[in-house]
Amino acid sequence: MRTYRLRTTALAAATAGLALALTACGGSDSAGGPTANPAAAKSADKQVSTGTVTPSGEGASAAPSAGKGTGTGTATATPVKAGSSGKNTGGTTGDSYAYTHPCSARNLSVKVTSPTGAPATVRVIAVTNNGSTSCGLDYFPTVGFSAKGAALGLQATAPGGLGGAPAYPVHPGATAYAAVDLNPSGGNGPVADEVNVLADKEHMPNADGVSLKLAKPGSVADPKVGLYRTNTRDALSAF
């Protein structure tokens, strides 16, 4: 099992007014993904096929073309199995390459789904690598919220003590999933109709964030975001 690296300073619990400038584009659901533990990699397609939680689409952002927010098309995730043609062990498609090469926003598509079978306050962020090489993300995405285009000044709290160098490998065509609970305590809060996502705050500027419409607006109070995982089911247990 790979030992997580601890960043030298604690993560900030919240950042008011997350500045995210990109707007959502069309997309489709994706499945499968990388493994955060190369030594114990399992077949992602088998993991996705089990469980009772299934995603339903809300908003999606296609990967920008040549750095511009104009990309269109559908991203199809292809799970990479350990030892399959060497893709999980070396070269530019292996985990070791991903750990030293942060993901570029131009090669990513981001979407938010409302999983069937999950609490009504929960959404899942899906980040797909549309590039031809593996890349690395931080342990979790940065997630903020907006209402009618205005930031609410609320940011989802992430697990503390994690960050730094790319820590989560995403193979070509694979997807990383992170669950977000808008209101885990059921408290009173403003209603958000958009979720603002920056896939990797450690290695991307705020301008690389995307704003995605929520099909089901929800009240936001003390929101939380979990770690990236290989499928929706595991993401929901990673808070």
PEMO-V969604 format. One record per run of one state. SS is the DSSP state (helix for helix, strand for strand, loop for the rest). FROM is the first residue (numbers start at 1). LEN is the number of residues. If there is no record, write none. Layout:
[[SS | FROM | LEN] [SS | FROM | LEN]]
//
This chain:
[[loop | 1 | 5] [strand | 6 | 1] [loop | 7 | 15] [strand | 22 | 2] [loop | 24 | 14] [helix | 38 | 3] [loop | 41 | 3] [helix | 44 | 5] [loop | 49 | 5] [strand | 54 | 1] [loop | 55 | 2] [strand | 57 | 5] [loop | 62 | 3] [strand | 65 | 1] [loop | 66 | 2] [strand | 68 | 1] [loop | 69 | 22] [helix | 91 | 3] [loop | 94 | 1] [helix | 95 | 5] [loop | 100 | 2] [strand | 102 | 1] [loop | 103 | 2] [helix | 105 | 3] [strand | 108 | 6] [loop | 114 | 2] [strand | 116 | 1] [loop | 117 | 5] [strand | 122 | 8] [loop | 130 | 5] [strand | 135 | 3] [loop | 138 | 4] [strand | 142 | 6] [loop | 148 | 2] [strand | 150 | 6] [loop | 156 | 1] [strand | 157 | 1] [loop | 158 | 4] [strand | 162 | 1] [loop | 163 | 5] [strand | 168 | 3] [loop | 171 | 4] [strand | 175 | 7] [loop | 182 | 9] [strand | 191 | 8] [loop | 199 | 7] [helix | 206 | 3] [loop | 209 | 1] [strand | 210 | 10] [loop | 220 | 4] [strand | 224 | 2] [loop | 226 | 3] [strand | 229 | 1] [loop | 230 | 2] [helix | 232 | 5] [loop | 237 | 3]]
//
